[in-house]
Amino acid sequence: MSAEATNPVTPGPVAPAAAVRRKARPRIDLRRLGRAALLGNAARGRLPDAIGHVVEAHRAHYPDADLEPLRRAYVLAESSHRGQMRKSGEPYITHPLAVTLILAELGAETTTLTASLLHDTVEDTDVTLDQVREQFGEEVRYLVDGVTKLEKVDYGAAAEPETFRKMLVATGSDVRVMSIKLADRLHNMRTLGVMRPEKQARIAKVTRDVLIPLAERLGVQALKTELEDLVFAILHPEEYEHTRELIAENAARAGDPLAEIADEVRGVLREADIPAEVLIRPRHFVSVHRVSRKRGELRGADFGRILVLVNEDADCYAVLGELHTCMTPVVSEFKDFIAVPKFNLYQSLHTAVARADGQVAEVLIRTHQMHKTAEAGVVALGNPYAPAADAPAADASDSPVDGERADPTRPGWLSRLLDWQKAAPDTDTFWSTLREDLAQDREITVFRPDGGTLGLPEGATCVDAAYAQYGEDAHACIGARVNGRLATLSTVLVDGDTVQLLMGQDPASEPSREWLEHAHTPAARIAIQRWLATHPDSTEEPPAPAPSRPVPDPAAPSAAPRTANALVVDRPGATVRLAGCCTPVPPDEVTGFAVRGGVVTVHRVECASVLHMKSTGRPEVTVSWGDSTACRVTLVAESFGRPHLLADLTEAMAQEGAEIVSATVEPPSQQRVRHTYTVELPDAAHLPALMRAMRNVPGVYDVGRAQHQ
């Protein structure tokens, strides 16, 4: 499997720099096989010649595999498709054979290969699913049915979105369905040259927008890179040809700096006594094109990367240490995808080393198993539904596992797709949100306070986290704390954040239209849009208390918060006033300053005003609390706007014995409301309990003493 295969769209062989990533066996030329060769000897125990390459590739991964199901599947497929021809003029059986060979080279297990040979029989011939079950077992029937449900793709503008929607549903039950679909599309792309240019372009665009990102997410890099090159050749023929020329020119140059650096790496590891295989991985066409756009003029080492394969995880880090010690590392290029794997199962160490002449070579370090997974992704996992991790490859007659499946290989992104595709109101919404989600090329993990995790695409916000955790119940979300600190719902999350979502208790809670601006995941956007569509007359914001209007108690004094019997001041006869900037109460440590008119203002010692007055040289006045325990204090409550909040808050304060002297509510800003209350308490010791009671009111996220500058 590589992008170096002859491109049917562009005549002539691809330039040699995109060489095979591993030792490739010669691919059988299915077009030259005659009828006898296609059918071969069908006697039991003898394998038809046409599946010889499939068998060879399969045995390279599963030496002890039972090949009888493959023989019977081929015989059934060939006889069923007999007389059918592809648009290229080839016998139709060449297509399922080619798809199966692709999967066999990737390491797919026997059941997948059996289903691949039969994947078009139920759709295009008289073979039924019952017949497939009778001859090959429930597992094969299940996979063939999953592929068949995708229907025959006609690549029409309306048909394609619905086809991929069905494909996602089928994939959710078994990732092997998607593997067969991707191999099917790859072979179709290889033979696309027989179609009209406009149809080639339409198919290539869908492949680019949907199939390639899906291959990336399933970790099947071998399929992804070849699909990228085939699409590149169709949609950007001039740039493709220019890239071909660059690769050919580099191959014709004398000397290969990448090979020289690889030899140096081998020497370093040999001296360190680290068993390793050092290979050169030429870049495929799209990769060369991207590097040329990023770096401008390319040098010899830019046309490939060095791959170091070792046996154990620890050896990866040993190799890294030796290379960074004995060669010149480019530290900024180091990435550790072993400790933190990518969302698509990919694991590897990435680094780069530089030569004295300025040539820089990228180096990938991984184990052999990591390399297999990097190339084949979920295909390399074999049968994910085997009873035990050490179970042999599934035989075609394995026991059925009907209905909904819990797939241990399904990544978080796929679970999300399956969730929101059910909620998408129509195909157009599904299609647009699918493409948006697939455009996200990285996934982050955020933690919940209970230790659970949420997988989200890069760029996700607290709005996305809320809908990922609570579904449509997230309509009641009123805020969040990120890493212990209060955050708006629009806050963009990063990998490793801890997110606590604050949920309101009022059943009248509703999402804001503004949330759509901060929602990046399809699940969040679809849920919000559905709610807004069913509540067209809803207000933009939840009702909030009247803005900027003080609510005074007419019987209460407007100032004079304390008299001399509550404070002892080292200035006989002076009028004492508590500072409004910090509203001190017993037992706060306080200090005083004389101001105009012989008044002494009393501040908490940590008040910012104290530092300012000290810096100006103003002398302090010694102040202490008297015997009175009653106090007046100003509190500031921060909350999210919701109906009845003011009533609930004032009721909680009254239950704690607080008498509200005055209250001010500021206009809502980004769904936040700021309340300022001046209250009288019969005993200063009640203040902590009052503040706790206020914080416990749903929608209130913080309460503190007034701290005016």
Salt bridges, closest charged atoms under 4 A:
ASP29 OD1 - ARG31 NE 3.56
ASP29 OD2 - ARG32 NE 2.90
GLU56 OE2 - ARG25 NE 3.79
GLU68 OE2 - ARG44 NH1 2.82
GLU68 OE2 - ARG71 NH2 2.72
GLU68 OE2 - ARG72 NE 3.58
GLU78 OE2 - ARG35 NH1 2.89
GLU78 OE1 - ARG82 NH2 2.72
GLU90 OE2 - ARG31 NE 3.63
GLU105 OE1 - ARG27 NH2 3.62
GLU109 OE2 - ARG176 NH1 3.39
ASP120 OD2 - HIS95 NE2 3.80
ASP120 OD2 - HIS119 NE2 3.21
ASP130 OD1 - ARG133 NH1 2.90
GLU138 OE1 - ARG133 NE 2.85
GLU138 OE2 - ARG141 NE 2.73
GLU139 OE2 - ARG176 NH2 2.51
GLU139 OE2 - ARG405 NH1 3.25
ASP145 OD2 - ARG141 NH1 3.77
ASP145 OD2 - LYS149 NZ 3.43
GLU151 OE2 - LYS166 NZ 2.66
GLU160 OE2 - ARG185 NH2 3.33
ASP174 OD2 - ARG176 NH2 2.91
ASP174 OD2 - ARG405 NH1 3.09
ASP184 OD1 - HIS95 NE2 2.62
ASP184 OD1 - HIS119 NE2 3.30
GLU198 OE2 - ARG196 NE 2.88
ASP209 OD1 - ARG208 NE 2.90
ASP209 OD2 - ARG435 NH2 2.48
GLU216 OE1 - LYS224 NZ 3.14
GLU226 OE2 - ARG190 NE 2.80
GLU228 OE2 - LYS224 NZ 3.63
GLU228 OE1 - HIS284 NE2 2.94
GLU228 OE2 - ARG290 NH2 3.09
GLU239 OE1 - HIS289 NE2 3.16
GLU241 OE1 - ARG244 NE 3.60
GLU260 OE1 - ARG355 NH1 2.48
ASP263 OD1 - ARG266 NH1 2.63
ASP302 OD1 - ARG295 NH1 2.55
ASP357 OD2 - ARG355 NH2 2.69
GLU362 OE2 - ARG283 NH2 2.83
GLU362 OE2 - ARG295 NH2 2.86
GLU362 OE1 - ARG305 NH1 3.76
GLU375 OE1 - ARG22 NH1 3.55
GLU375 OE2 - ARG281 NH2 3.28
ASP402 OD1 - ARG141 NH2 3.82
GLU443 OE1 - ARG416 NH1 3.06
ASP450 OD1 - ARG448 NE 3.26
GLU458 OE2 - ARG442 NH1 3.33
GLU472 OE2 - ARG530 NH1 3.46
GLU540 OE2 - ARG513 NE 3.17
ASP588 OD2 - ARG604 NE 3.86
ASP588 OD2 - ARG705 NH2 2.26
GLU606 OE2 - ARG604 NH2 3.26
GLU620 OE2 - LYS614 NZ 3.49
GLU638 OE2 - ARG674 NH1 2.71
ASP648 OD2 - ARG642 NH2 2.97
GLU666 OE2 - ARG674 NE 3.40
GLU680 OE2 - ARG632 NH2 2.70
